[in-house]
Amino acid sequence: RFATMILGPRRGRFHDDTGRKLATPKDFPGHSMALQMLGTFILWFGWYGFNCGSALLSDSIYAADTAALAGVNTTLAAGAAGIVALFLNLFVLERITGEPFFDLKYAMNGALGGLVSITAGCGTVEPWASVVIGIIAGVIYLVGSRGLVMLGLDDAVDAIPVHLMNGAWGLIAVGFFSSPRHLIKAFGHADHPGLFYTWRLGYSDARLLGAQMVGLMFILGWVFVIMFPFFIWLDWKGWFRSDPLEEIVGLDTSYHGGLPLVGGEEEINPEYISAYKQKKQDGLRRRKGGGQSDATRETGYLEDDQYVEEENGGHTMDEDEPDPAEIAKMHM
């Protein structure tokens, strides 16, 4: 969360080019829903190796049983969380806009939130409990994702609600739902089972829940103390986010060498592409010992009119058009 605050929102997310706050935050959908879904299933598949594989490292004679339980619980929690997040978002959209639709982003990130939340207790909770944990994880993801937008925090991949919030919930859930019989299989004893099981047995023992809470506080404190100064330093050095012009052009082009993904309202001004290419060429010249081109020193981004025409299919910069370099500076 602190990293998101230091980094700041993406350009155009909450404010327009003049700095005025938008009435409705602008969405930045991914360019390929199919690749997002593929990535989700790859992560889901890998989670079995993470959860079940960890159980197989145990010396217990019940290690195989624990691994099988971990696999079942992993599947149930992820499925429950994805379904709940998808349909709960459908309900919210219907209440807010009157035009509900199935947004697969919530199904995918909800499932990931369920995977995160069940990791801590995958080998110690009953399958029914994993469904409950997943349902709550789906709700936490939706509330957390929308809550961040209301607070003006731009989490591009919803890592905070998926990993931070549901990771915390997963640790706490262990203290509520850990079954005595599965604790015995996994650790050889069940002196302090989940709080709900102690209530069923007629007494109250919150030691496991307390231990989980202490562990959560330690993790949060450790990460804050170690990473917060590091993020501050990265931001001070200017290494924490991309260059303004590179961000306008798009990281698919500037960082990964792909073509700009243009179309409709999201079409990128050709002048920005030309400015980025000129900047890239100047960077190569500096590495080879040369300086900036005369055109770059004079205008900040143009080689000559012919270069612009060749790169933009005959389009030249109008006198009334804004200078992309100046716009980029305004966004810094």
HUFEN-V795592 format. One record per residue. PHI is phi in whole degrees, -180 to 180 (999 if undefined). BURIAL is + if it has 24 or more other C-alpha atoms within 12 Angstrom, else -. D_LAST is the distance of its C-alpha to the last C-alpha in whole Angstrom. Layout:
PHI	BURIAL	D_LAST
PHI	BURIAL	D_LAST
//
This chain:
999	+	22
-67	-	20
-62	+	18
-64	+	17
-67	-	16
-69	+	14
-65	+	12
86	+	11
-74	+	12
-65	+	11
-64	+	9
91	+	12
-71	+	14
-117	+	15
-135	-	13
-84	-	13
-66	-	11
-93	-	12
94	-	11
-79	-	15
-71	-	17
-76	-	18
-65	-	22
-127	-	22
-56	+	19
-82	-	19
-84	-	21
-123	-	19
-67	-	23
-66	-	24
-79	-	25
-145	-	28
-66	-	30
-64	-	33
-69	-	31
-64	-	30
-65	-	34
-62	-	35
-62	-	32
-62	+	33
-69	-	37
-64	-	36
-63	-	35
-59	+	38
-63	-	40
-65	-	39
-65	+	39
-65	+	43
-65	-	43
-70	+	41
-77	+	43
-69	+	47
-63	-	46
-64	+	46
-65	+	49
-70	+	51
-79	-	50
-71	-	52
-88	-	56
-67	-	57
-71	-	60
-101	-	58
-59	+	55
-65	-	55
-63	+	56
-65	+	53
-64	+	51
-64	+	52
-62	+	51
-61	+	48
-65	+	47
-64	+	49
-64	+	47
-60	+	44
-66	+	44
-65	+	45
-65	+	42
-65	+	40
-63	+	42
-63	+	42
-65	+	39
-63	+	38
-66	+	40
-64	+	40
-63	+	36
-64	+	36
-77	+	39
-67	+	38
-65	+	34
-60	+	37
-66	-	38
-62	+	35
-62	-	34
-64	-	38
-70	-	38
-85	-	34
-107	-	34
78	-	38
-129	-	37
-73	-	37
-153	-	36
-80	-	36
-99	+	33
-65	+	33
-58	+	30
-73	+	32
-66	+	35
-69	+	33
-69	+	31
-62	+	34
-63	+	36
-64	+	34
-63	+	34
-65	+	37
-63	+	38
-64	+	35
-70	+	38
-91	+	41
-59	+	40
-64	+	41
-113	+	45
-62	+	45
-102	+	49
-127	+	50
-112	+	50
-75	+	52
-56	+	51
-63	-	51
-69	+	49
-65	+	46
-66	+	46
-63	+	45
-61	+	43
-66	+	41
-60	+	41
-66	+	40
-63	+	37
-63	+	36
-67	+	36
-61	+	34
-61	+	31
-62	+	31
-64	+	31
-66	+	28
-63	+	26
-71	+	27
-65	-	26
-63	+	23
-64	+	22
-64	-	23
-85	-	22
80	+	18
-101	+	18
-100	+	17
-97	+	19
-60	+	19
-115	+	22
55	+	24
-69	+	25
-67	+	25
-68	+	28
-73	+	29
-95	+	30
-70	+	29
-67	+	31
-77	+	34
-66	+	34
-64	+	35
-63	+	37
-62	+	39
-65	+	40
-66	+	41
-61	+	43
-58	+	45
-69	+	46
-97	+	48
-111	+	49
-63	+	50
-86	+	54
-58	+	56
-69	+	58
-78	+	55
-64	+	54
-64	+	57
-66	+	57
-83	+	53
-123	+	54
89	-	58
-157	-	58
-142	-	57
-66	-	57
-134	+	54
-76	+	54
-61	+	51
-58	+	51
-63	+	53
-72	+	55
-68	+	57
-63	-	57
-65	-	59
-85	-	61
96	-	62
-144	-	60
-127	-	56
-134	-	54
-106	+	51
-66	-	50
-64	+	49
-62	+	46
-63	-	46
-63	-	45
-65	+	43
-66	+	41
-63	-	41
-61	-	40
-64	+	37
-62	-	36
-65	-	36
-61	-	34
-62	-	31
-65	-	32
-62	-	32
-64	-	28
-64	-	27
-65	-	28
-81	-	27
-91	-	24
-61	-	22
-62	-	22
-65	-	21
-66	+	18
-61	-	17
-65	-	18
-61	-	16
-67	-	13
-64	-	13
-79	-	14
80	-	11
-104	-	13
-86	-	13
-146	+	11
-71	+	10
-63	+	8
-54	+	6
-67	+	9
-63	+	12
-70	+	11
-67	+	11
-65	+	14
114	+	15
-71	+	16
-59	-	20
-87	-	19
-74	+	17
-101	-	18
-113	-	22
76	-	23
-86	-	24
-81	-	24
-64	+	21
-91	+	23
-116	-	23
153	-	25
63	-	26
-74	-	23
-93	-	20
-61	-	21
-89	+	18
-58	+	18
-57	+	20
-64	+	18
-66	+	15
-62	+	18
-63	+	19
-63	+	16
-65	+	16
-63	+	19
-64	+	19
-63	+	16
-65	+	19
-64	-	22
-63	+	20
-63	-	20
-66	-	23
-63	-	25
-65	-	23
-65	-	25
-89	-	28
98	-	28
-92	-	27
-104	-	24
-74	+	22
-69	-	23
-59	-	24
-65	-	23
-68	+	19
-66	-	20
-82	-	21
-110	-	18
96	+	16
-160	+	17
-100	+	20
-79	+	23
-166	-	26
-63	-	27
-64	-	29
-60	+	26
-65	+	25
-65	-	28
-66	-	29
-75	+	26
-110	-	26
66	-	29
94	-	30
-82	-	27
-115	-	26
-79	+	23
-78	-	24
-64	-	24
-83	-	23
-77	-	20
-69	-	16
-74	+	15
-57	+	13
-65	+	11
-68	-	10
-63	+	9
-62	+	7
-67	-	5
-63	-	6
-83	+	4
-71	-	0
//
